Amino acid sequence: MSIPSQNDFVPLPSAPMKVGKVRTERDSLVLAAMIRYGGSFANAIAVAAMCADSANLLRLKVAFKDLWEQYDEMAKMSSKLEVKDL
């Protein structure tokens, strides 16, 4: 039995393609807040969201709605503080 080469693997036709912009600027701010202020779980969700296509990003936002809203508020407060500092 031989070791499979890279040419032996065929991409699945149902695999989503990353096309266009996946995250909004607001999403990026929320993810930054999750990484900056969150614990290991929030960090893991943020990393998964950064890797996600648009469909899976939506699934994460729905599944962890309370977490997303919590860090959305933190992102809002953080951006207000940054504007105040200018």
C-alpha positions in Angstrom: 0.0 0.0 0.0 1.4 3.4 -1.0 1.1 6.7 0.8 -1.5 8.9 -0.9 -0.1 11.9 -2.7 -1.6 15.3 -2.9 -3.0 14.5 -6.3 -5.1 11.6 -4.8 -7.3 14.0 -2.9 -10.3 15.6 -4.6 -12.0 18.6 -3.0 -15.6 18.0 -2.1 -18.0 19.9 -4.4 -20.1 20.9 -1.4 -17.2 22.6 0.3 -18.0 26.4 0.7 -15.8 28.8 -1.1 -14.8 32.1 0.5 -16.0 34.7 -1.9 -16.0 38.4 -1.2 -16.2 40.0 2.2 -17.2 37.5 5.0 -17.1 39.7 8.0 -18.4 43.3 8.6 -16.2 45.9 10.3 -18.5 45.5 13.3 -17.9 41.8 13.4 -14.1 42.4 13.3 -14.5 44.8 16.3 -16.5 42.2 18.2 -13.9 39.5 17.5 -11.1 41.8 18.6 -12.9 42.5 21.9 -13.4 38.7 22.4 -9.7 38.1 21.9 -8.6 41.1 24.0 -11.1 40.8 27.0 -12.4 37.2 26.8 -11.3 34.0 28.4 -10.2 30.9 26.6 -13.7 29.9 25.4 -14.4 33.4 23.9 -11.0 33.3 22.3 -11.7 29.9 20.7 -15.0 31.2 19.4 -13.3 34.3 18.0 -10.7 32.2 16.2 -13.3 29.9 14.8 -15.3 32.9 13.6 -12.2 34.4 11.9 -11.7 31.2 10.0 -15.4 30.8 9.1 -17.1 31.4 5.8 -20.2 33.6 5.9 -22.6 30.7 6.5 -20.6 29.3 9.5 -20.0 32.8 10.9 -23.8 33.2 11.0 -24.1 29.8 12.7 -21.6 30.9 15.4 -23.3 34.2 15.9 -26.7 32.5 16.4 -25.3 29.7 18.6 -23.4 32.0 20.8 -25.8 35.0 20.6 -25.4 36.0 24.3 -21.6 35.9 24.0 -21.6 37.9 20.8 -23.9 40.5 22.3 -21.7 40.8 25.4 -18.6 41.5 23.4 -20.5 43.7 21.0 -21.2 46.0 24.0 -17.6 45.9 25.0 -16.5 46.8 21.4 -18.9 49.7 21.5 -17.5 51.0 24.8 -14.0 50.4 23.6 -14.5 52.4 20.4 -16.1 55.3 22.4 -13.1 55.4 24.7 -10.7 55.5 21.7 -12.7 58.4 20.2 -12.6 60.2 23.6 -8.8 59.8 23.8 -8.3 61.6 20.5 
